[in-house]
Amino acid sequence: MTRTVLRGARWPGDVAFEGGRLVAVGSVAGQDGDTVVDCDGDIITAGLVNTHHHFYQWMTRGWAVDRTLFGWLSTLYPVWARLTPEDVEAAALVALGELALTGCTTAADHHYLVPGGDDSVFDAIARAARTIGVRAHIARGSMDLGASRGGLPPDSVVEDLDAILASTQAVYDRLHDGERIVVTVAPCSPFSVTPELMTESAALARRLGLRLHTHLAETLDEERDALARFGKRPLGVLDDLGWIAGDVWVAHGIHFDDDEVKRLGLAGTGVAHCPSSNCRLGSGICRTADLDAAGAPVGLGVDGVASNEIGGLLPELRMALFLARQRGLDPTGFRPADALRLATEGGARCLGRDDIGRLEPGLRADVVVWPGDDLADVLDPLAGLVLGPERTARHVFVEGEYVVRDGALVGADIRALHTELARRARRLWPRDAAR
C-alpha cells in the first residue's frame, strides 16, 4: 500500500493516510514511496457529516417561500407525490455532488415519500451515493397517518403500516453494508405517523441493530398538535413510545424546555440542528449550546433544499455559530471550533459512528482540504474557514480515495447533473410559472 501525505497545511499541519485509514497528523516525516499532495497554506479538516437531508427536494427548490412548515408541506405534498425513482436519483446525484463539493463525506438522507409503495427509490439513492463516492445513511422514512385520519399529509402519500415494515426489512436486506451504505429506520414526524408505526419501527430497528430517526419539536404548530391529540408535548409523546434513547437522533429539536434538554442529554439522544432551514421557515432557534452542555450529541444538517436552497453543508457552520450567539446574546459561548466540532464529531455521534469525524490515527481517512489562498491574512485559520467567504473544497477523500480533486467531482460532472435535474424539475412547475 502507498501512503498519501497531505503536506504543508496551515492547520493542523501534515496529515497522512494509508489503506483507507489515518496514520499520522501533525508533523509527518517523509518515507520512500510516499504520494505527496501539496497543501501549502491550506486548511485540513475531517470530512463533514450531514445529519439530516431530504435529497429529493432538489426537485422543488424555490417553492412556497412565504409559508410556515405546515403550509409549506401542504403545498408540496401533492407535488412530491408525482416524483418517480428516476427523479429522485437525479436529485440525489445533485444533492450528494453539492455536498461533496462543500466538504461533506457522510450524509444522512431521510426519504419518507414512497408513492405506490415503490421502494426502488432507495436503490436509486444508493446508486447516487456510489457514483459520487460519499457515505450515505439512508433512512427508510414513512408516513401512515393521512388527512382522513387526522394527519397532515394527504392520503395519497401515506402507506400501510405492514407494508412499511416489510419494505424496511427488504431495503435493509438489499442495501445495508454498515460502512458506505447504512440503512436507518425513520417514521417521518409525530403529525404524519401513528403511535403503532413508531413502536413497531423501533422494535424492527432494534432487532436489526439499526438507528432510529424522526423529526421532533420543529415548530409550535407541532407542539399544539401533540397537546391536542395526546395531551403531551412532542418529546413526552416520543418518550412514552420508547424513542428517547441512545440509538435515536431527531431532526430540528427547536422547542425543548429545560427538563427536556436534560432528558435528551441523559438519554444520549442526538439532535440534527438545521440552522438555515429553520430560519427559512421561521421555525425558531435550536438550543444548541444547552443541548451540547447537557451531553446530547448535536450535529448539523442541511435539511432539504426546498427549505434551504443552498444545499451545501459548509454554510451551516457559520449559521450555527451566528444563531447560537444570537440565542445566548454571548459572542464567547460558541466559537468557530465548536461549529466545526458539530459538523464533524457531533454529526458522527448522532449517526452512531466512532470511525469518522476526527483527524486521529486509526480512524477512516475521510478528509477535506480547503483552499487557504484567500485566508493567509486571517489570524485564526478556523475562524477564516467558518466565518470567511464561501468556498469549494480543494480535495475531498473518502476512505483515502479522491471524491473531489482540484475542486471538481471525480465521479460525475456537476454541470451535467444540474442540467438533467432542471429538465426534470421544470415539468413540475405550475403552467403559469416563468420559464
C-alpha positions in Angstrom: 0.0 0.0 0.0 1.2 3.5 -0.8 1.0 6.2 1.9 -0.5 9.5 1.0 0.8 12.6 2.8 -1.1 15.9 2.7 1.9 18.2 3.2 2.1 21.8 4.4 -1.3 22.7 5.6 -1.6 25.7 7.8 -3.9 23.8 10.1 -3.4 21.2 11.6 -0.2 20.5 9.8 0.5 17.4 7.8 -1.9 14.5 7.5 -1.0 11.0 6.3 -3.2 8.0 5.5 -2.7 4.6 4.2 -5.1 1.7 3.4 -8.1 4.0 3.9 -7.1 4.9 7.5 -5.4 7.9 9.0 -1.9 7.1 10.2 -0.4 10.4 11.3 -1.4 14.0 12.0 0.9 17.0 12.7 4.5 16.9 11.6 4.9 13.8 9.4 8.4 12.6 8.4 8.7 11.6 4.8 9.1 8.0 3.7 10.3 6.4 0.5 7.3 5.9 -1.8 5.0 8.5 -0.3 2.5 10.1 -2.5 2.7 13.8 -1.5 -0.1 16.3 -2.1 0.9 19.9 -1.8 -1.4 21.7 0.7 0.8 24.7 1.4 -1.3 27.3 3.3 -4.5 25.2 3.1 -6.8 24.0 5.9 -7.4 20.3 6.5 -10.4 19.0 8.5 -12.1 15.7 9.0 -14.9 15.2 6.5 -18.1 17.0 7.3 -21.1 14.9 8.4 -24.6 15.9 7.3 -27.1 14.5 9.8 -30.4 15.5 8.1 -31.3 16.0 4.5 -34.1 15.2 2.0 -32.2 14.7 -1.3 -35.4 14.5 -3.4 -36.3 18.1 -2.5 -33.8 19.3 -5.1 -36.7 18.8 -7.4 -38.7 21.6 -5.7 -36.3 24.4 -4.9 -37.9 27.9 -4.5 -41.4 26.7 -3.8 -43.6 28.1 -1.0 -41.1 30.7 0.1 -43.5 32.5 2.4 -45.0 29.6 4.3 -44.5 28.1 7.8 -43.8 24.4 7.9 -47.3 23.1 7.9 -48.3 25.4 5.0 -45.1 24.6 3.1 -45.7 20.9 3.5 -49.4 21.2 2.4 -48.2 23.0 -0.7 -45.6 20.5 -1.6 -47.0 17.1 -0.7 -49.1 16.9 -3.9 -46.1 17.9 -6.0 -43.8 15.3 -4.3 -46.4 12.7 -5.0 -45.6 13.0 -8.7 -41.9 12.1 -8.3 -40.5 8.9 -9.8 -37.5 6.9 -8.7 -35.6 8.4 -11.7 -36.4 11.9 -10.5 -35.2 11.0 -7.0 -31.9 9.6 -8.4 -31.3 12.8 -10.4 -32.0 14.9 -7.3 -29.8 12.7 -5.1 -26.9 12.9 -7.6 -27.0 16.7 -7.4 -27.6 16.7 -3.6 -24.6 14.5 -3.0 -22.4 16.2 -5.6 -23.0 19.6 -4.0 -22.5 18.2 -0.5 -19.2 16.6 -1.6 -18.0 19.9 -3.1 -18.7 21.6 0.2 -16.7 19.0 2.2 -19.3 16.5 3.2 -18.1 12.9 3.3 -21.1 11.3 5.1 -24.7 12.3 4.5 -28.0 11.1 6.1 -31.0 11.2 3.8 -34.5 11.0 5.3 -36.7 9.8 2.4 -40.3 9.3 3.6 -42.3 9.6 0.3 -42.8 6.3 -1.4 -45.8 6.8 -3.9 -47.3 3.5 -4.8 -45.0 1.7 -2.4 -42.2 1.5 -4.9 -39.2 1.2 -2.6 -36.8 1.0 -5.5 -36.4 4.7 -4.8 -33.9 3.7 -2.0 -31.8 1.7 -4.5 -31.7 4.9 -6.6 -30.4 6.9 -3.7 -27.8 4.2 -3.0 -26.7 4.3 -6.7 -26.2 8.0 -6.5 -24.1 7.7 -3.4 -21.9 5.2 -5.0 -21.5 7.4 -8.1 -20.4 10.4 -6.1 -18.5 8.4 -3.6 -20.0 9.8 -0.4 -21.1 7.6 2.5 -24.9 7.6 2.8 -27.0 6.8 5.8 -30.3 6.1 4.0 -33.3 6.5 6.3 -36.3 4.4 5.1 -38.8 7.0 6.1 -42.5 6.5 6.2 -46.0 8.1 6.8 -49.1 6.1 7.7 -51.4 8.9 9.1 -53.2 10.6 6.3 -55.6 13.6 6.4 -58.7 11.4 6.6 -57.4 10.1 10.0 -56.3 13.4 11.4 -52.8 13.6 10.0 -51.3 16.4 7.9 -50.3 14.6 4.7 -52.9 13.7 2.0 -53.9 10.1 1.9 -52.3 9.7 -1.5 -48.8 9.9 0.0 -49.2 7.6 3.0 -48.6 3.8 3.3 -49.9 0.9 5.2 -48.1 0.0 8.4 -47.4 -3.6 7.5 -46.2 -2.7 4.0 -43.8 -0.1 5.5 -42.3 -2.7 7.9 -41.9 -5.3 5.2 -40.3 -2.7 2.9 -37.9 -1.5 5.6 -36.7 -5.1 6.1 -36.3 -5.6 2.4 -34.4 -2.3 1.9 -32.1 -3.3 4.8 -31.5 -6.7 3.2 -30.7 -5.2 -0.2 -28.6 -2.2 0.7 -27.1 -2.1 4.2 -23.4 -2.8 4.5 -22.8 -0.8 7.7 -20.0 1.3 6.2 -20.7 3.0 2.9 -24.4 2.4 2.8 -26.2 2.4 6.2 -29.9 1.9 6.5 -31.8 3.6 9.3 -35.5 3.4 10.3 -37.3 6.7 10.2 -41.1 7.3 10.6 -41.5 10.9 9.4 -42.9 13.0 12.2 -45.4 13.0 15.1 -48.1 14.6 12.9 -47.8 12.2 10.0 -47.5 8.7 11.7 -49.4 6.6 14.1 -48.1 5.5 17.5 -48.2 2.0 16.3 -45.8 2.8 13.4 -43.4 4.4 15.9 -43.4 1.4 18.2 -43.2 -1.2 15.5 -40.5 0.6 13.7 -38.4 0.9 16.9 -38.8 -2.8 17.5 -37.7 -3.7 14.0 -34.7 -1.3 14.1 -33.5 -2.7 17.4 -33.9 -6.2 16.2 -31.7 -5.4 13.2 -29.3 -3.2 15.2 -30.2 0.0 13.2 -30.5 3.6 14.4 -33.8 5.5 14.6 -34.6 8.9 13.2 -37.6 11.3 13.0 -38.5 15.0 13.1 -39.2 16.4 16.5 -40.1 19.7 18.1 -39.6 21.6 14.9 -42.5 24.1 15.3 -45.0 25.4 17.7 -47.7 24.0 15.4 -46.3 20.5 16.0 -46.4 21.2 19.8 -50.1 22.3 19.6 -50.9 19.2 17.5 -49.3 16.9 20.1 -51.0 18.6 23.0 -54.4 18.3 21.2 -54.0 14.7 20.2 -52.1 13.2 23.1 -52.2 15.8 25.9 -48.4 15.9 25.9 -45.6 17.8 24.4 -43.9 16.2 21.4 -40.9 14.9 23.4 -43.2 13.4 26.0 -45.1 11.5 23.3 -41.9 10.0 21.9 -40.6 9.2 25.3 -43.7 7.2 26.1 -43.1 5.3 22.8 -39.5 4.4 23.7 -37.9 6.8 21.3 -35.8 9.0 23.7 -32.8 6.7 23.8 -29.2 6.5 22.8 -29.9 4.8 19.4 -32.1 7.8 18.2 -31.3 11.1 16.7 -34.0 13.7 15.9 -34.2 16.5 13.4 -34.5 20.2 14.3 -35.2 19.9 18.1 -36.0 23.5 18.5 -38.8 23.7 21.1 -37.5 21.9 24.1 -37.8 23.2 27.7 -35.1 22.8 30.3 -36.3 19.4 31.6 -36.5 18.1 28.0 -32.9 19.3 27.3 -31.7 17.4 30.4 -33.7 14.3 29.4 -32.1 14.2 25.9 -28.7 14.6 27.5 -29.2 11.8 30.0 -30.5 9.5 27.3 -27.9 10.4 24.7 -30.5 11.2 22.1 -28.9 13.2 19.2 -30.2 16.4 17.6 -29.6 17.3 14.0 -29.5 21.1 14.0 -30.6 22.6 10.7 -30.0 26.4 11.1 -30.7 27.7 7.6 -33.9 25.7 7.1 -35.2 26.7 10.5 -34.6 30.4 9.5 -36.2 30.0 6.1 -39.3 28.6 7.6 -39.3 30.9 10.7 -39.4 27.9 13.0 -37.2 29.1 15.8 -33.6 28.7 17.1 -32.3 25.4 18.4 -30.8 25.4 21.9 -27.6 24.1 20.5 -25.2 25.2 23.3 -27.7 24.0 26.0 -28.1 20.6 24.4 -24.3 20.2 23.9 -23.7 21.1 27.5 -26.3 18.6 28.7 -24.5 15.8 26.8 -26.8 15.3 23.9 -25.0 14.6 20.6 -25.5 17.6 18.3 -24.7 17.6 14.6 -25.5 19.8 11.7 -28.0 19.2 8.8 -28.7 20.9 5.5 -32.3 19.7 5.5 -34.0 19.7 2.1 -33.2 22.4 -0.4 -36.9 23.2 -0.7 -36.3 24.9 2.6 -32.6 25.7 2.2 -31.9 26.5 -1.4 -28.1 26.5 -1.0 -27.7 22.7 -0.4 -24.1 22.8 0.8 -23.0 21.9 4.3 -20.2 24.4 4.9 -22.6 27.4 5.2 -24.4 25.7 8.1 -21.3 26.1 10.3 -21.5 29.9 10.1 -25.3 29.9 10.5 -24.9 27.6 13.6 -22.4 30.0 15.1 -24.4 33.1 14.4 -27.7 31.6 15.8 -26.0 30.2 18.9 -24.6 33.6 19.7 -27.9 35.3 18.9 -29.9 33.0 21.2 -27.4 33.3 24.1 -26.6 37.0 23.4 -23.0 35.9 24.0 -20.1 36.0 21.5 -17.9 33.9 23.7 -20.2 30.9 24.2 -19.9 29.3 20.7 -16.7 29.6 18.7 -15.6 28.5 15.2 -14.0 25.4 16.6 -17.4 24.5 18.2 -19.1 24.9 14.8 -16.6 22.6 13.2 -16.9 20.1 16.0 -20.7 19.9 15.5 -20.2 19.4 11.7 -17.7 16.6 12.2 -17.5 14.7 15.5 -21.0 15.8 16.7 -22.5 14.5 13.4 -20.7 11.2 13.7 -22.0 10.8 17.2 -25.6 11.4 16.0 -25.1 8.7 13.4 -23.6 6.3 15.9 -20.2 6.2 14.3 -16.9 6.3 16.1 -14.8 5.7 13.0 -15.2 9.1 11.4 -15.5 12.7 12.4 -12.0 13.3 13.8 -8.4 13.6 12.4 -7.0 10.8 14.6 -4.8 7.9 13.6 -6.8 4.7 13.2 -10.0 6.5 12.0 -11.2 6.3 8.4 -9.4 8.6 6.1 -12.4 10.9 5.3 -10.6 14.2 4.9 -11.1 17.6 3.3 -8.5 20.0 2.1 -9.9 23.6 2.0 -8.1 26.2 -0.1 -6.5 28.8 2.1 -5.1 31.2 -0.5 -7.5 34.0 0.4 -7.2 33.4 4.2 -3.5 33.9 4.5 -4.1 37.2 6.2 -6.6 35.8 8.7 -5.2 35.4 12.2 -7.2 32.2 13.1 -7.5 29.8 10.2 -10.6 28.1 11.6 -12.2 31.5 12.0 -11.4 32.1 8.4 -12.9 28.8 7.3 -16.1 29.2 9.3 -16.7 32.9 9.1 -14.9 33.7 5.8 -16.2 33.6 2.2 -17.9 30.5 0.8 -15.6 28.0 -0.8 -15.5 24.8 -2.7 -13.2 22.1 -1.2 -9.9 21.7 -3.0 -9.8 18.0 -2.4 -12.1 15.5 -0.6 -11.1 12.0 0.3 -13.4 9.2 1.5 -11.6 6.1 2.8 -8.5 7.6 1.4 -9.8 7.9 -2.2 -10.4 11.1 -4.1 -14.1 12.1 -4.3 -13.3 15.8 -5.1 -9.9 16.6 -6.8 -8.8 20.1 -7.6 -12.3 21.5 -6.9 -14.2 19.1 -9.2 -16.1 15.9 -8.6 -14.2 12.7 -9.6 -17.2 10.6 -10.3 -19.5 12.9 -12.2 -19.9 16.3 -13.9 -21.8 18.6 -11.6 -23.0 20.8 -14.5 -24.4 17.9 -16.4 -26.2 16.7 -13.2 -27.8 20.1 -12.8 -28.9 20.2 -16.4 -30.7 16.9 -16.0 -32.2 17.9 -12.7 -33.5 21.2 -14.2 -35.1 19.3 -17.1 -37.0 17.1 -14.7 -37.9 19.8 -12.1 -39.4 22.2 -14.6 -42.1 19.7 -15.6 -43.5 20.0 -12.0 -43.8 23.8 -12.3 -47.3 25.4 -12.5 -48.3 26.2 -16.0 -48.2 29.9 -15.4 -44.6 29.8 -13.9 -41.9 31.9 -15.7 -39.7 29.7 -17.7 
